[in-house]
Amino acid sequence: MAIQLLPNLSFPQNNEDQFPVGQQIFLLFDNAVDIKSVKESVILFGPDFDRTSGPNNALWINASSGENPFFLRSPGFKGLVDCDFDLVALESSDPIVEREEQLLGDRSADISNLVKIIPKNPLKENTQYSLFIIGNTIEDIEALPEELKAFSKNKAISERTVYDPVKAGNLDNRLRSSGNFIPKNLEDNSTLRIKIVKAGIGSEANYIWWFSDEIEPQVANPLYAQRLSRCVQRWRITDRGVLIKFEANDFALNEVFEIKCYKEVRLVDSYLINFSTGTGSIFEYPEYTSTSPIGLDPTNVPIQEELLEVTSISPYNGAINVDLKLKQIVIEFNKEIDPDTVTQETVELLSYPVSGIFDGPVGTRSNRESKIFKIISVESNKIILEL
């Protein structure tokens, strides 16, 4: 059965407004998902954000590679929002209850997955955003940019294909697994077996491997030497897209680990969730609450002191074609600030090159410098800087 998104238990809902800036996005699926496919198949985009050209239309080119590091962020394409992703296995989806044991040894109809999408920078206030979730079909999605249609080719969220290692029916974290299972003999599923043939700690130990539709390699068989390896602490490819990595633990002779593998099952339908931000902000949850706002009981949440946050900057973050005669930068906070804490050390103004090329990774100290400015006013919750 194909994996399904549960939109009614995800956040934000389609056409939701007043979504808090800094808020994580939550997608709930009815089964375990492959996190790599999620990272490739979930796109958050918002207003056009011209990062192809610098001030006065100077072109950003990395001198080391000769490439534009801001591909797909040029005018004419909705600005992609850089995000981090986290995956949580759930005991219950309604209400949200996280599993105590996050490792999964096999498929289970009782286990759902919560995907947390964390924008690397707070979203802009009072702005329209769209979340594109790629499934096998995108034909029913209206108003989808042509660039995203091309980008989504051969991509889709899939159910997890490689599960965590098990020994004698119990999960074992001395061995880790990863990858995307690719059937070799048209099989729907298979089991990768890893057997310790030399005892030891970490890389002192040796192992051989084979799949359940193969015969265990014997010493006299030439295949044995090909399948023999040390238990090293780095990822190694076996076959059919499955990777394994050992921890620096003790391994006994003849221990056998099993890793369940399944043919890829993709999300059938694609989704385009449109939402707009408000002026509120949420940047972290208290430890005593659920990691999701879904099903949260407000009567059980004690009052917590509001954290100091930047609510607006003028010019705004990401502004382009700013007047070269700009003399002031204004920063506003959500609460009153202590003037004595506003110094050249706590507020830093960075200048980037506007020439045709720069060298080194984007945003590193090698291509930016700190600029001196004058703090001309600290009024209640506002700082005014003079350039």
C-alpha positions as CSV (number, residue, x, y, z in Angstrom):
1,M,0.0,0.0,0.0
2,A,1.4,3.4,-1.0
3,I,2.5,5.8,1.7
4,Q,0.1,8.7,2.5
5,L,0.4,12.2,3.7
6,L,-2.1,13.1,6.5
7,P,-2.9,16.8,5.6
8,N,-5.4,17.2,8.3
9,L,-2.8,16.4,10.9
10,S,0.0,18.4,9.3
11,F,0.9,22.1,9.9
12,P,0.3,24.5,8.3
13,Q,-2.9,23.7,6.6
14,N,-3.6,24.8,3.0
15,N,-4.5,28.6,2.9
16,E,-3.5,29.1,6.5
17,D,-2.7,32.6,7.5
18,Q,-0.8,34.2,10.4
19,F,1.7,31.4,10.3
20,P,4.4,32.4,12.9
21,V,7.8,33.3,11.5
22,G,10.4,31.0,13.0
23,Q,7.8,28.2,13.3
24,Q,8.8,24.7,12.1
25,I,6.6,23.0,9.5
26,F,5.2,19.6,10.3
27,L,4.3,16.9,7.8
28,L,2.7,13.7,9.1
29,F,2.9,10.4,7.2
30,D,1.0,7.2,7.9
31,N,4.2,5.1,7.6
32,A,8.0,5.4,7.8
33,V,9.5,7.6,5.1
34,D,12.9,7.8,3.6
35,I,14.4,11.0,4.8
36,K,16.7,11.4,1.8
37,S,13.7,11.3,-0.5
38,V,12.0,13.9,1.7
39,K,15.0,16.3,1.4
40,E,14.9,15.9,-2.4
41,S,11.1,16.1,-2.8
42,V,9.9,18.9,-0.4
43,I,10.4,22.5,-1.6
44,L,9.5,25.6,0.3
45,F,9.4,28.7,-1.8
46,G,8.3,32.3,-1.4
47,P,8.8,35.7,-3.0
48,D,11.3,36.3,-5.8
49,F,14.7,36.8,-4.2
50,D,17.4,38.2,-6.5
51,R,20.7,36.6,-5.3
52,T,22.1,36.2,-8.8
53,S,23.0,39.9,-9.0
54,G,24.7,41.9,-6.3
55,P,24.4,45.7,-5.8
56,N,24.3,47.7,-9.0
57,N,23.7,44.4,-10.9
58,A,27.2,43.0,-10.2
59,L,27.2,39.3,-10.9
60,W,28.2,36.8,-8.1
61,I,30.6,34.2,-9.5
62,N,32.8,32.0,-7.4
63,A,36.4,32.4,-8.7
64,S,37.4,28.9,-7.5
65,S,34.7,27.0,-9.4
66,G,33.5,29.6,-12.0
67,E,30.0,28.8,-11.0
68,N,27.0,30.8,-9.7
69,P,26.3,29.4,-6.2
70,F,22.7,30.8,-6.2
71,F,21.3,28.6,-9.0
72,L,17.5,28.6,-9.0
73,R,17.4,31.8,-6.9
74,S,17.3,34.2,-9.8
75,P,14.5,36.6,-10.9
76,G,11.6,34.8,-12.6
77,F,11.8,31.9,-10.1
78,K,10.1,31.9,-6.7
79,G,12.8,32.1,-4.1
80,L,13.7,28.8,-2.5
81,V,14.0,28.7,1.2
82,D,16.9,26.7,2.6
83,C,15.7,24.3,5.3
84,D,16.9,21.5,7.6
85,F,14.9,18.3,8.0
86,D,14.3,16.1,11.0
87,L,12.5,12.8,11.2
88,V,10.6,11.4,14.2
89,A,9.0,8.0,14.6
90,L,5.6,8.2,16.4
91,E,3.8,5.8,18.6
92,S,0.5,7.7,17.9
93,S,-0.3,10.4,15.4
94,D,-3.5,11.7,17.0
95,P,-2.5,12.9,19.6
96,I,1.2,13.2,18.8
97,V,3.2,10.7,20.8
98,E,6.9,10.1,20.0
99,R,8.3,6.6,20.2
100,E,10.8,6.1,23.0
101,E,12.8,3.9,20.6
102,Q,13.5,5.7,17.3
103,L,15.3,2.8,15.6
104,L,13.0,0.8,13.4
105,G,13.8,-2.8,12.5
106,D,11.0,-3.5,10.1
107,R,7.8,-2.1,8.6
108,S,4.9,-1.6,10.9
109,A,1.4,-0.4,10.3
110,D,1.4,1.0,13.9
111,I,4.3,3.4,13.3
112,S,3.8,6.8,11.6
113,N,6.5,9.5,10.8
114,L,6.6,13.2,11.6
115,V,8.8,15.2,9.3
116,K,10.0,18.5,10.8
117,I,11.0,21.2,8.3
118,I,13.1,24.0,9.9
119,P,13.8,27.0,7.7
120,K,17.5,28.1,8.3
121,N,16.4,31.7,8.6
122,P,13.0,33.0,9.9
123,L,10.4,33.5,7.2
124,K,9.5,37.1,6.2
125,E,6.5,38.6,8.0
126,N,3.2,39.0,6.2
127,T,4.4,37.1,3.2
128,Q,2.9,34.3,1.0
129,Y,4.8,31.0,0.9
130,S,4.1,27.6,-0.8
131,L,5.2,24.2,0.2
132,F,5.5,21.8,-2.7
133,I,5.4,18.1,-1.7
134,I,6.4,15.9,-4.7
135,G,4.6,12.6,-5.3
136,N,4.4,10.4,-8.4
137,T,1.9,12.6,-10.2
138,I,1.9,16.4,-10.4
139,E,-0.7,16.9,-13.1
140,D,-3.4,18.0,-10.7
141,I,-1.3,20.8,-9.1
142,E,-2.4,24.2,-10.4
143,A,-0.2,27.3,-10.6
144,L,3.0,25.4,-10.2
145,P,6.1,27.2,-11.6
146,E,7.4,25.6,-14.8
147,E,10.9,25.4,-13.2
148,L,9.5,23.3,-10.3
149,K,7.8,20.9,-12.8
150,A,11.1,20.2,-14.4
151,F,12.8,20.0,-11.1
152,S,10.3,17.4,-9.8
153,K,11.0,14.9,-12.7
154,N,11.9,11.5,-11.3
155,K,11.6,12.7,-7.7
156,A,9.0,11.7,-5.1
157,I,8.8,11.0,-1.4
158,S,9.0,7.3,-0.7
159,E,8.4,4.9,2.1
160,R,11.6,3.8,3.9
161,T,13.4,1.1,2.0
162,V,16.3,0.2,4.4
163,Y,15.6,-0.5,8.1
164,D,17.8,-0.6,11.2
165,P,19.9,-3.7,12.0
166,V,18.5,-6.5,14.1
167,K,20.3,-9.3,15.9
168,A,18.3,-12.3,17.1
169,G,15.1,-10.3,16.8
170,N,16.4,-7.3,18.8
171,L,17.5,-3.9,17.5
172,D,21.3,-3.5,17.8
173,N,22.9,0.0,17.5
174,R,26.5,-1.3,17.1
175,L,25.8,-1.4,13.4
176,R,24.1,1.3,11.4
177,S,22.4,1.1,8.0
178,S,21.4,3.6,5.3
179,G,20.7,3.9,1.6
180,N,17.9,3.3,-0.9
181,F,17.3,-0.3,-1.7
182,I,17.4,-1.1,-5.4
183,P,16.1,-4.6,-6.3
184,K,18.5,-6.8,-8.3
185,N,16.2,-9.7,-9.2
186,L,12.8,-7.9,-9.3
187,E,12.3,-8.8,-5.7
188,D,9.8,-6.8,-3.6
189,N,12.0,-7.3,-0.5
190,S,15.2,-8.9,0.8
191,T,17.2,-9.2,3.9
192,L,20.9,-8.2,4.1
193,R,22.8,-10.5,6.5
194,I,26.1,-9.5,8.1
195,K,28.1,-12.2,9.9
196,I,31.1,-11.6,12.1
197,V,33.9,-14.0,11.0
198,K,36.7,-12.6,13.2
199,A,36.0,-11.3,16.7
200,G,37.4,-8.0,17.9
201,I,36.8,-4.4,18.8
202,G,35.8,-2.1,15.9
203,S,38.0,-2.5,12.9
204,E,39.8,-5.4,14.5
205,A,36.8,-7.5,13.7
206,N,35.9,-8.9,10.2
207,Y,32.6,-9.7,8.6
208,I,31.1,-11.1,5.4
209,W,27.7,-10.2,3.9
210,W,25.0,-11.6,1.6
211,F,21.4,-11.1,0.8
212,S,18.6,-13.6,1.6
213,D,18.2,-14.7,-2.0
214,E,21.9,-15.6,-2.1
215,I,23.9,-18.5,-0.4
216,E,26.2,-17.5,2.4
217,P,29.7,-17.3,0.9
218,Q,32.1,-20.0,2.1
219,V,35.9,-19.6,2.4
220,A,36.6,-21.8,-0.6
221,N,34.3,-19.7,-2.8
222,P,36.0,-16.7,-4.6
223,L,33.0,-14.6,-3.6
224,Y,34.1,-14.9,0.0
225,A,37.1,-12.7,-0.5
226,Q,35.0,-10.1,-2.3
227,R,32.5,-10.0,0.5
228,L,35.0,-10.0,3.4
229,S,35.7,-6.6,5.1
230,R,36.8,-5.1,8.4
231,C,34.2,-3.6,10.8
232,V,35.3,0.0,10.1
233,Q,33.7,3.2,11.4
234,R,32.8,4.7,8.0
235,W,30.1,4.0,5.5
236,R,30.6,1.1,3.1
237,I,28.5,0.1,0.2
238,T,27.4,-3.5,0.0
239,D,25.1,-4.0,-2.9
240,R,21.6,-3.0,-4.1
241,G,22.1,0.5,-2.7
242,V,22.5,-0.5,1.0
243,L,25.3,1.0,3.1
244,I,26.5,-0.1,6.5
245,K,28.8,1.4,9.2
246,F,30.1,-0.2,12.4
247,E,30.5,1.5,15.7
248,A,33.8,1.0,17.7
249,N,32.3,-1.8,19.8
250,D,33.1,-5.4,20.7
251,F,32.0,-8.0,18.1
252,A,31.8,-11.7,18.9
253,L,32.5,-14.5,16.4
254,N,29.5,-15.7,14.4
255,E,27.2,-12.9,15.4
256,V,24.7,-12.3,12.6
257,F,22.9,-9.0,12.0
258,E,19.9,-8.7,9.6
259,I,18.7,-5.5,7.8
260,K,15.3,-5.6,6.2
261,C,15.1,-4.0,2.7
262,Y,12.0,-3.2,0.6
263,K,11.3,-2.1,-2.9
264,E,10.6,1.7,-3.1
265,V,6.9,2.6,-2.6
266,R,6.3,6.2,-3.6
267,L,3.8,8.9,-2.4
268,V,1.1,8.8,-5.2
269,D,-0.3,12.4,-5.0
270,S,1.6,15.7,-5.0
271,Y,0.5,18.6,-2.8
272,L,0.9,22.3,-2.9
273,I,0.2,23.9,0.4
274,N,-0.1,27.7,0.3
275,F,0.1,29.7,3.5
276,S,1.0,33.2,4.6
277,T,3.0,34.4,7.6
278,G,1.8,36.9,10.3
279,T,3.8,39.0,12.7
280,G,4.0,36.5,15.5
281,S,7.0,34.3,16.0
282,I,7.9,30.9,17.6
283,F,11.5,29.9,17.7
284,E,11.6,27.0,20.2
285,Y,9.3,24.9,22.3
286,P,9.6,24.5,26.0
287,E,11.0,21.1,27.0
288,Y,7.8,20.1,28.8
289,T,5.6,20.4,25.6
290,S,5.2,18.2,22.6
291,T,7.6,18.9,19.7
292,S,4.5,19.5,17.6
293,P,1.7,22.1,18.0
294,I,-0.8,19.4,16.9
295,G,-2.9,18.2,19.8
296,L,-1.3,20.5,22.3
297,D,-3.4,21.1,25.4
298,P,-2.9,24.8,26.3
299,T,-4.2,24.2,29.8
300,N,-1.1,22.1,30.6
301,V,1.5,24.7,29.4
302,P,2.9,27.0,32.1
303,I,3.5,30.6,31.3
304,Q,7.0,31.1,29.9
305,E,9.0,34.3,29.7
306,E,9.1,35.7,26.2
307,L,12.5,35.6,24.5
308,L,14.1,38.7,22.9
309,E,13.7,38.5,19.2
310,V,14.2,40.8,16.2
311,T,10.8,41.6,14.7
312,S,11.9,43.8,11.8
313,I,14.9,45.3,10.0
314,S,15.0,48.2,7.6
315,P,16.2,47.6,4.9
316,Y,14.6,44.1,5.3
317,N,16.7,40.9,5.2
318,G,17.5,40.0,1.5
319,A,16.6,43.5,0.2
320,I,18.0,44.3,-3.3
321,N,18.8,47.4,-5.2
322,V,19.1,49.4,-2.0
323,D,19.9,53.1,-2.5
324,L,23.7,53.6,-2.4
325,K,23.1,56.7,-0.3
326,L,21.5,54.7,2.5
327,K,22.5,56.3,5.8
328,Q,20.6,54.4,8.4
329,I,19.7,50.8,9.4
330,V,16.8,50.4,11.9
331,I,16.4,47.2,14.0
332,E,13.3,46.6,16.0
333,F,12.8,44.0,18.8
334,N,9.7,42.5,20.4
335,K,10.5,44.0,23.8
336,E,12.6,46.7,25.4
337,I,16.3,46.4,25.2
338,D,19.2,47.5,27.5
339,P,21.1,50.3,25.8
340,D,24.3,49.3,27.6
341,T,24.3,45.9,25.7
342,V,24.3,47.6,22.3
343,T,27.9,47.9,21.2
344,Q,30.1,47.3,18.2
345,E,30.7,43.8,19.6
346,T,27.1,42.8,19.9
347,V,25.9,44.3,16.7
348,E,28.0,43.6,13.6
349,L,27.7,45.1,10.2
350,L,29.2,43.0,7.4
351,S,30.2,44.2,3.9
352,Y,30.3,41.8,0.9
353,P,32.2,42.4,-2.4
354,V,30.2,43.8,-5.3
355,S,32.8,43.2,-7.9
356,G,32.4,40.6,-10.6
357,I,34.0,37.7,-8.7
358,F,34.7,36.5,-5.2
359,D,36.7,33.6,-3.9
360,G,35.8,31.0,-1.3
361,P,32.5,29.5,0.0
362,V,29.5,31.9,0.2
363,G,29.2,33.7,3.4
364,T,32.7,32.9,4.8
365,R,35.0,35.4,6.4
366,S,37.2,35.2,3.3
367,N,34.8,37.3,1.2
368,R,33.3,39.7,3.7
369,E,34.6,42.2,6.2
370,S,33.2,44.0,9.3
371,K,32.3,47.6,8.9
372,I,32.4,50.3,11.5
373,F,29.2,52.2,12.2
374,K,27.8,54.7,14.6
375,I,25.0,53.8,17.1
376,I,23.0,57.0,17.0
377,S,19.9,55.9,19.0
378,V,18.6,53.2,21.2
379,E,15.0,53.9,21.9
380,S,13.0,51.4,24.0
381,N,12.8,48.4,21.5
382,K,14.6,50.1,18.6
383,I,18.2,50.5,17.4
384,I,19.2,53.1,14.8
385,L,22.6,52.7,13.1
386,E,24.3,55.4,11.1
387,L,26.5,54.2,8.2
